[in-house]
């Protein structure tokens, strides 16, 4: 029976999924020792491989670097023509080869041995040249490749990449790498936007539409119009005690101009900490179907206002 493309895809994914399950069940015994080594180096983590393993090395190095572990890729071919000088005795080298017999890695292996540079092998063959030369071996299961002829690097590269992710995540958690650290390495794009604090985009000082409880509604409407947010903050002794929105105005149309701001405002309004993530503020606005949210300190002191347009400009919404 001829397989459809969808059938083939499901077979590939099932094959690779089964291999990852084996990898988790048979996690290399050297994993903890490798983490300990990587936590205490003074230099960088050098990652290398040839062909598809080289692409995996690039991804692993990028993930390590973005999560607080200085890492760099060195191409084995270029290493043989001068780039070995990039690898110092302060570094640790991770070499990736499914077979463990990649000829292009020979000069890097010799360099590590010559200068006593710690070397970690990521391979599926315990008796390979790479494994026997390494200080630590991250041995992967001998799982079948997912391609029909069993030769194209598929399952093996998936396992190597997943094992690299495991190293990066274990290192970042052991280092106490948190959201603030992550933002420092990801200031741009969607990731950076998701980690922005309210304080980074909120309006402050003279931009805020602030009125006192005894402010006549005529003056309050002028403030709301001038500031352009469609709301006014009811403030007493510097603290937010209420808010006036378009909804409050509609509910109090009869005799509105004879009232004060304090008589019209909704008390105990929703607010957010200036230290909250902008994504959290957006969640509060979406849940309450509001477009503006005031930022207050722990004691209720008004310090800012964030508008949904601020979230849009920052790339969060």
C-alpha positions in Angstrom: 0.0 0.0 0.0 1.4 3.4 -1.0 1.9 5.8 1.9 0.6 9.3 1.6 2.8 12.2 2.5 0.9 12.5 5.8 1.6 8.9 6.6 5.3 9.4 6.0 5.3 12.5 8.2 3.6 10.7 11.0 6.2 7.9 10.8 9.0 10.4 10.9 7.6 12.2 13.9 6.8 8.9 15.7 10.4 7.7 15.1 12.0 10.8 16.4 9.6 11.0 19.3 10.4 7.5 20.3 14.1 8.3 20.2 13.7 11.4 22.4 11.8 9.2 24.9 14.7 6.8 24.9 17.1 9.7 25.3 15.2 10.9 28.4 15.0 7.4 29.9 18.7 6.8 29.1 20.1 10.2 29.9 23.9 10.1 29.6 25.4 9.2 33.0 27.9 12.0 32.5 25.3 14.7 32.2 25.6 16.0 35.8 29.4 16.0 35.6 29.2 18.0 32.4 26.9 20.6 33.9 29.3 20.9 36.9 32.2 21.4 34.5 30.4 24.0 32.4 29.3 25.9 35.5 32.8 26.5 36.7 34.8 27.4 33.5 36.4 30.8 33.1 36.2 30.9 29.4 33.6 29.9 26.8 31.9 26.8 25.6 33.2 26.0 22.1 30.8 23.8 20.1 31.7 22.2 16.8 30.6 19.5 14.3 30.7 18.8 10.6 27.9 18.8 8.2 24.5 18.5 9.8 26.2 18.2 13.2 27.8 21.6 12.5 24.3 23.2 12.0 23.2 21.6 15.3 26.4 23.0 16.9 25.4 26.5 15.8 21.9 26.1 17.3 23.3 24.8 20.6 25.9 27.6 20.9 23.2 30.2 20.1 20.9 28.8 22.8 23.7 28.6 25.4 24.8 32.2 24.7 21.3 33.5 24.9 20.7 31.9 28.2 23.8 33.2 30.0 26.5 30.7 29.0 29.1 32.3 26.7 29.4 30.0 23.8 30.9 30.1 20.3 30.9 27.9 17.2 34.2 27.0 15.6 34.0 25.2 12.2 36.3 22.2 12.2 37.6 22.9 8.7 38.5 26.5 9.6 40.0 25.3 12.9 42.6 23.4 10.9 43.5 26.6 9.1 44.1 28.9 12.0 40.9 29.1 14.0 42.3 26.7 16.6 43.6 29.9 18.1 40.1 30.8 19.1 40.1 27.9 21.6 42.0 28.7 24.8 42.9 26.7 27.9 40.1 28.5 29.8 37.5 27.0 27.4 35.5 23.7 27.2 35.0 22.1 23.8 31.8 20.1 22.9 32.3 18.0 19.7 29.3 16.5 18.0 29.5 13.5 15.7 26.9 10.8 15.5 29.5 8.2 14.4 32.3 9.6 16.4 34.6 9.1 13.5 34.3 12.4 11.7 37.8 13.0 10.2 37.4 16.8 10.1 37.4 16.8 14.0 40.8 15.2 14.3 42.8 18.5 14.6 40.4 19.8 17.3 40.7 16.6 19.2 44.5 16.8 19.0 44.4 20.5 20.0 42.4 19.7 23.1 44.7 16.9 24.1 47.8 19.0 23.6 46.7 21.9 25.7 44.6 19.9 28.3 41.4 21.6 27.2 38.4 19.7 28.6 36.5 18.0 25.8 32.9 16.7 25.8 31.8 14.2 23.1 28.2 14.0 21.9 27.9 10.8 20.0 26.1 7.5 19.8 29.2 5.2 19.7 30.9 4.6 23.0 34.0 3.0 21.4 34.5 5.6 18.7 37.6 7.7 18.4 35.8 10.8 19.6 34.3 9.1 22.6 37.7 7.5 23.6 39.4 10.9 23.3 36.9 12.8 25.4 36.9 13.7 29.1 33.1 13.3 29.2 30.8 11.4 26.8 27.2 12.4 26.3 26.2 9.1 24.8 23.0 9.1 22.7 20.8 6.0 22.1 21.5 4.1 18.9 18.1 4.9 17.4 17.2 4.5 13.8 17.2 7.5 11.5 13.7 8.6 10.4 14.4 8.5 6.6 13.4 5.6 4.4 17.0 4.5 3.7 18.1 5.0 7.3 21.0 7.3 6.3 20.0 10.9 6.3 20.7 12.7 9.6 17.3 13.1 11.1 16.7 11.3 14.4 20.4 11.7 15.3 20.4 15.5 14.8 17.0 15.8 16.6 18.5 14.0 19.6 21.7 16.1 19.6 19.7 19.3 19.4 17.4 18.2 22.2 20.4 17.2 24.4 21.9 20.7 23.7 18.6 22.2 24.9 18.8 20.1 28.0 22.3 21.4 28.7 21.3 25.0 28.2 18.2 24.8 30.4 20.0 23.0 33.2 22.8 25.6 33.1 20.4 28.5 33.2 18.5 27.2 36.1 21.6 26.3 38.1 22.9 29.8 37.4 19.6 31.4 38.5 19.2 33.0 35.1 15.9 34.9 35.2 13.6 37.0 33.1 15.7 40.1 33.7 18.8 38.4 32.5 16.9 37.0 29.5 15.7 40.5 28.5 19.3 41.8 28.6 20.2 39.3 25.9 17.0 39.7 23.9 16.3 43.5 23.7 14.8 43.3 20.2 11.9 41.5 18.6 8.9 39.7 20.1 10.9 38.1 23.0 12.2 41.5 24.1 8.7 43.0 23.9 7.2 40.2 26.0 9.7 41.0 28.7 9.2 44.7 28.8 8.0 46.2 32.1 5.1 48.6 32.4 7.6 51.2 33.7 9.4 51.1 30.3 6.5 52.5 28.3 4.1 54.1 30.8 3.2 57.8 30.7 4.2 59.9 33.7 4.1 63.3 35.5 2.3 66.0 33.5 1.0 63.5 31.0 -1.3 62.0 33.5 -5.0 63.0 33.6 -5.3 63.6 37.4 -8.2 65.3 39.2 -9.0 65.7 42.9 -12.3 64.4 44.4 -13.7 67.9 44.6 -12.9 68.9 41.0 -16.1 70.0 39.2 -17.0 67.7 36.3 -16.6 70.6 33.9 -12.9 70.9 34.7 -12.6 67.1 34.8 -13.9 66.8 31.2 -11.3 69.4 30.1 -8.5 67.4 31.7 -9.8 64.2 30.1 -9.9 65.9 26.7 -6.5 67.5 27.0 -4.7 64.3 28.0 -6.3 62.2 25.4 -6.6 58.9 27.2 -10.4 58.9 27.7 -10.0 58.5 31.4 -9.2 60.5 34.5 -7.5 59.4 37.7 -9.1 60.4 41.0 -6.2 61.1 43.3 -6.0 62.0 46.9 -2.8 62.5 48.8 -1.0 61.2 45.8 -2.9 57.9 45.9 -5.2 56.5 43.2 -8.7 56.1 44.8 -10.9 56.1 41.7 -11.1 56.4 37.9 -13.5 58.2 35.6 -14.1 56.6 32.2 -16.5 57.2 29.3 -18.8 54.6 30.9 -18.9 56.6 34.1 -19.9 59.7 32.1 -22.7 57.9 30.3 -24.1 56.5 33.6 -24.1 60.0 35.1 -25.3 62.1 32.2 -28.3 63.5 34.1 -27.0 66.4 36.1 -23.4 65.6 35.2 -22.2 69.2 35.2 -23.5 69.8 38.7 -21.4 67.0 40.2 -17.8 66.6 41.3 -15.3 64.1 40.1 -15.5 62.2 43.4 -19.3 61.7 42.9 -18.9 60.2 39.4 -15.7 58.1 39.7 -15.6 54.4 40.1 -13.8 53.6 43.3 -11.1 50.9 43.8 -10.2 50.7 40.1 -8.1 48.1 38.4 -4.4 49.0 38.4 -1.0 47.4 37.8 2.5 47.7 39.3 5.1 49.6 37.3 7.3 46.5 37.7 4.7 44.2 36.1 5.4 42.8 32.6 3.7 44.8 29.9 2.0 41.5 28.8 0.4 41.2 32.3 -1.0 44.8 31.9 -2.3 43.9 28.5 -4.0 40.8 30.0 -5.7 43.0 32.7 -6.9 45.5 30.0 -8.3 42.7 27.8 -10.0 41.0 30.7 -11.7 44.3 31.8 -12.3 45.4 28.2 -10.5 48.7 28.9 -7.9 50.6 27.0 -6.0 52.4 29.8 -4.6 51.1 33.1 -3.0 53.2 35.9 0.2 52.1 37.4 0.6 52.4 41.2 3.2 51.6 43.8 2.5 49.0 46.6 1.1 51.8 48.8 -1.3 53.0 46.1 0.7 56.0 44.9 0.0 56.8 41.3 3.1 56.8 39.1 1.9 56.2 35.6 -0.6 55.1 33.0 -0.2 52.5 30.2 -2.5 52.6 27.2 -3.2 49.7 24.9 -1.6 51.7 22.1 1.7 51.6 24.1 1.5 47.8 24.0 0.8 47.8 20.3 3.8 50.1 19.6 6.0 47.9 21.8 5.0 44.9 19.8 3.3 43.1 22.6 -0.3 43.1 21.4 
